[in-house]
Amino acid sequence: MKDTTCGGCRGIGSHRRWCVEAVGPVASMRGRQAQAAEDLADAVGSNNVHAANLLYSASGLLREQANADAAKWQEQQ
């Protein structure tokens, strides 16, 4: 499942941060979810500080898991 927009997959640069070819499928999914949670937190912002902080926390947890999954996947390669 190559990402046709990723420079690394196209052979013209480096992979995107959460490219499935670079970090594995599970880390790719969790990394994209972490980014989505952070983007939502940015959008909520000062309109609801408590909700934004919870979203930032969720993003951090997902990013931690994604990094651990990526390390595990790369060890197996």
Secondary structure, DSSP 4 states (H G I P E B T S, - for coil): ---TT-HHHHTSSPPPTT-HHHH-HHHHHHHHHHHHHHHHHHHHGGGSHHHHHHHHHHHHHHHHHHHHHHHHHHHH-
